[in-house]
């Protein structure tokens, strides 16, 4: 029966040392930490390693539940995995302990609020982009496909879509789209 800690920050310029310190004070024998987005479980190797290492009777400790997951689906999947393994989940800064009914209920509520916060942030970002576009400030990223070059290869060099795609290192569908946008079919 061991305590294992998990610390996470979202970006490379953030520091998880305060989380590690809190996990050590909570009595964690092993602490795994990583810099990765919590929006999804993809690409979180330290979490995956830790989840595969836990054994019945162990406890996974985080400082806050949003360090573990930002979507209710991911949180529920992790909690289900832990329950199947006979592992308890605790948080040092929140009254979460999956051994109690109150701890489980609080965990579910926090998961809903974490997902809500993520969705609000996404909405604000989209609203900001729309406002910047209306002011003519935001133009998005530069196109990765040179439609003029596609047109030139098609008209002047009489190349087909497959050859144009090969030369430019793009997909044939992109060539067809560029030609169709200009009223030509390959």
N, C-alpha and C positions, 0 to 999 in steps of 0.2 A: 504494500500500500504506500505509494509515493505521490508526491505533489510535483506536477510538471507545469511550468509556466510558458505562456505564449505572449509575445509582445509584437506589435505591428504598428508601423507608421506608413502613411500613404506615399510619400515621395522621398527621393534621395537626399534632399536637403533637410529633412526632419530627423530628429534624434529620439531613439527609444530608450535611452539610459534611465529616465525617470520610471518608465514602466518596469524595466529590469530590476531597479532598486526596490520598487514596491513588491515585485514578485519574490525577490530574495527575502524581504522582510516577512512575507506571508509563509515562508518556509519551503519554497520550491527547491527541489533537489537539482532539477535540470530546467534550463530556460532556453527556449528557441525563439529567435527574433528575426524579423525580416522587414524589408522596405518594399511594400507592394500594396496596390489598391485593395480595399476591402469590398469593392462593389461586386466582385465575383471571386470564386475559389480558384479559378484558373490561374496558373503561374505562381501559386503560393506553396513552394516546395517545402518550406519549413513546417507549415501547418500540416501538409500531407504526411511528412515524415513523422511528426509528433502523433498524429492520429493513428498511424500504423504501428507505432511503438507502445501506445497505452495498453495496459492490461486490466482485467477485472480488479476492482478495489482502488485503482488509481484515481487521482483527481486532477483535472485540467483547470488551471487557474489563469484568469485574465484580469487586467485591471478594470476594464469596462467591456461590456458586451459588444460595442461597436468596433472594438479591436479584433473581434473574432469574425463578425459578419455585418454587412450593411443591408442585406436583403433578408426578408423574413423566410424566403425559401432556403437560402444557404444556411441560415441559422437553424431552421427546423431540421435540415439534412444533417448538420453537424451534431445537433442534440440527439437526433435519432441514432446516428452512428455511435455516439458516446454511450447512449442507453443500451444499445445492442452489445457493446463491449463491457458493460457493467462499470462504466466510468462516470464519475460525478463531475459536474461543471460548477465552478465558483468564480465570483468576481470580487476583487478587493475593494472597489469603490461603490459597489451596488449590492443590495441585499439579494444576491442570487446564489442559491444553493439548490441544485436539482434533486436533492434528497427530500426536500420539503414541498408541500403543495403551494405554499405562499411563494417560495423561491421560483418554482416553475411558472406560476402565474405572472410574477414580475418579469421573468425572462421573456415570456411571450409579449407582454406589453412593451418592453424595451425594444424588442425586435420590430414590432409594428412601427414604433416611433423612429427607429433608425432608418427603416425603409422610407417612411414618410419624409424624413429630412433629406434623404438622397433624391427623392422625386421632386421636392421643392427646389433643391439646388439645380437640378436639371432644367426645371421650368424657368427659373430665373435666368439661367444661362441662355436658353433659347429666346426669352424675351429680350435680353440684352443684345443678342445677335440680330434679332429682327429690328430693334430700334437703331442699331448701328447701320444696318443695311438701308433703312429708310433715310438716314442722314447721309448716305453715300460713303460712309467711313469703312464699313466692313465689306470686303470683297471675297472672303473665303480663301482657300488655298489656290495656288496657281494650278491650272489644268496640267495633268501629267501626260496628256496625249496631244501631240501636235497635229491638229486637224488640217492645217494648211499643208503640212508635209504629206499627210495621207492623200489629200486632194491632188497634190503635185505628182506623187507616185502613180496615182490612178490615171490621171489625165495625160501627163507628159510621157511617163515611162510605160504606160499601158500595163501596169502590174495588176494582178488579181489580189483579192483580199488575203489569201493565204500567204503570198509572198510579201505583201506590205506588212502584215502582222509579224512575219519572221524577221524582216529587216529592222523593224522598229522595236521589236521585243515586247509586243503587246498581243492581246487576244484578238482573234478574228471578229468576235462580236463587237469589239470596240471599233474596228475598221468599218464594219457594216453600219454601226450607229453613226459614225462620222460621215460616211458617204450618204446615208439616208437623210441626215440633218441638212445636207447640202443638195438634196433632191436627186441624188444619183444612187443607183444600186450597182453593186459589184457583180 
